[in-house]
Every structure is written in structure tokens, then in C-alpha cells.
Amino acid sequence: MKTILVPIDGSDCTELAVTKAREMADFYNAKLIIMNIYDMPTLRSYFDFDTDKREDNILQDLRARSKKTLETARSFIPDFSEDRIELVSLEGDPADRIVEYAKLNDVELIVMGSHGMGTFRRFFLGSVSHKVVVQAETPVMII
């Protein structure tokens, strides 16, 4: 195993997923990719004529939050080798981007939390983790 992807959202499962992925990366001497995905909410309205400026501000805020979330996750494993870790921030639908990234980057394992910060939760798995398990061609470990 050469590459492990850990999608995170800053929820309670983040530290556990990052820590478990690190254990596996150490065992296999694998690269660890910690990923955060932010999704731009739809703000367009027929009555709001200044949406472009607001969307730019919101997008900047989302990017900053994503970077902070990644830095926090990195702090959970401070002694992990810098040459074997990558922090990735992407925009879009979280499940779709995780599956797409894993496929395009030869990821061999996805390690993710069972529940995220979504408004609605499924009974056993969060909607993002459920969608990734169903769609990914890569093995998925749910923490």
C-alpha cells in the first residue's frame, strides 16, 4: 500500500480517522493525503443583484476554514514525516470529489469517519461516508 486518503470535515471523527490512517501509513510506509472539501452554497436570487461580490467573500471564507481544518488535522500527527504527507483542499460535493480524487490519484485506501458535520445523519453512516462506500472503487475503512 502506497497511498492512503483521509477525507475530513473537522467533526468529532476527524482526529480518530487521522490517527488510525497514520497508524496504517506507518505500518505500510505509505503516503498520507488529508483532504477537506468545501461546498459553495447556492446564493443566487432574482432579487439580489450583488451576489458575485458576496460569493467571492464566502468562497474566501470557505477556503480559509478548509485550510484551518487541514492544519488542525495535521496537528494530530505532528511527528509524521513531512515528505509522506499532503494536505488537499477542494471545492465541490464531498462524496463525489473523494471518489473522483481516489480514482485519479491511485489511492489504495480511504479512511474516513462514520459521521460528519452534515445537518441530517443516516442511522448508521453519514450520507457522505455512505455515498463514498457505495461509489468508490477503492477500499474504504469507516472509523
C-alpha positions in Angstrom: 0.0 0.0 0.0 1.4 3.3 -1.1 -1.3 6.0 -0.7 -4.0 6.5 2.0 -6.6 9.2 1.6 -8.3 10.7 4.8 -11.2 13.0 3.9 -12.0 15.1 7.0 -14.6 17.8 7.8 -13.5 18.9 11.3 -16.1 16.8 13.1 -15.6 14.6 16.1 -14.5 11.7 13.9 -11.6 13.7 12.3 -8.9 13.0 15.0 -9.8 9.4 15.2 -9.7 8.9 11.4 -6.4 10.8 11.0 -4.8 8.9 13.9 -5.9 5.5 12.5 -4.8 6.4 9.0 -1.4 7.4 10.4 -1.0 4.0 12.1 -1.7 2.3 8.8 0.6 4.7 6.9 3.4 3.9 9.4 2.8 0.1 9.0 2.9 0.2 5.2 5.3 3.2 4.9 2.6 4.8 2.8 1.9 8.4 1.8 -1.0 10.1 3.7 -3.3 12.5 2.0 -5.5 14.5 4.3 -8.3 16.1 2.4 -11.0 18.7 3.2 -13.8 19.6 0.8 -15.9 22.7 1.0 -19.1 23.1 -0.9 -20.2 26.6 -2.2 -23.8 27.1 -1.2 -26.1 28.4 -3.9 -26.8 32.1 -3.2 -28.3 33.4 -6.4 -31.6 35.2 -6.1 -33.7 37.1 -8.6 -33.9 40.0 -6.1 -30.2 40.1 -5.1 -28.0 42.0 -7.6 -24.7 41.9 -5.6 -24.3 38.1 -5.4 -21.0 37.9 -7.2 -19.2 40.0 -4.5 -20.9 38.1 -1.7 -20.0 34.7 -3.3 -16.3 35.8 -3.6 -16.3 36.7 0.1 -18.0 33.4 1.1 -15.6 31.4 -1.1 -12.6 33.1 0.5 -14.0 32.3 3.9 -14.7 28.6 3.0 -11.1 28.3 1.7 -9.7 29.8 4.9 -11.8 27.4 7.0 -10.7 24.5 4.9 -7.1 25.4 5.4 -7.6 25.7 9.1 -9.4 22.4 9.3 -6.4 20.8 7.5 -3.9 22.4 9.8 -5.8 21.2 12.8 -5.8 17.7 11.4 -2.1 17.9 10.7 -1.5 18.9 14.4 -2.9 15.5 15.5 0.2 13.8 14.0 3.0 16.3 14.4 5.8 13.8 14.2 4.6 12.3 10.9 7.2 12.7 8.1 6.6 15.9 6.0 7.7 14.1 2.8 5.0 11.5 3.3 2.0 13.8 3.9 -0.1 16.1 1.6 -2.9 18.4 2.6 -5.5 18.9 -0.1 -8.4 21.4 -0.2 -11.0 21.0 -2.9 -14.4 22.6 -3.7 -17.4 20.6 -4.7 -19.7 17.8 -3.5 -17.7 16.0 -0.8 -18.6 12.4 -1.7 -18.1 13.0 -5.5 -14.8 14.7 -5.0 -13.5 12.0 -2.7 -14.4 9.2 -5.1 -13.0 11.1 -8.1 -9.7 12.1 -6.3 -9.2 8.5 -5.2 -9.6 7.1 -8.7 -7.4 9.8 -10.4 -4.6 9.6 -7.9 -4.3 5.8 -7.4 -5.4 5.9 -3.8 -5.3 2.4 -2.3 -7.3 3.0 0.8 -9.8 5.7 2.0 -10.1 6.1 5.8 -13.0 8.3 7.0 -15.3 9.0 9.9 -18.7 7.4 10.0 -20.5 10.7 10.6 -19.6 14.2 9.6 -20.9 17.6 10.3 -23.9 17.3 8.0 -27.3 18.6 9.1 -29.0 15.2 8.7 -27.5 11.9 9.7 -28.3 8.5 8.5 -29.0 5.8 11.1 -25.5 4.1 10.9 -23.4 6.1 8.4 -23.4 9.7 7.5 -24.6 10.5 4.0 -21.1 11.3 2.7 -19.5 8.2 4.0 -22.4 6.1 2.8 -22.1 7.5 -0.7 -18.3 7.0 -0.8 -18.7 3.4 0.3 -21.2 2.7 -2.4 -19.4 4.5 -5.2 -15.7 4.1 -4.6 -13.6 1.6 -6.4 -11.1 1.9 -3.6 -11.5 0.0 -0.3 -13.0 2.3 2.4 -12.4 1.9 6.1 -15.0 3.6 8.2 -13.9 4.8 11.7 
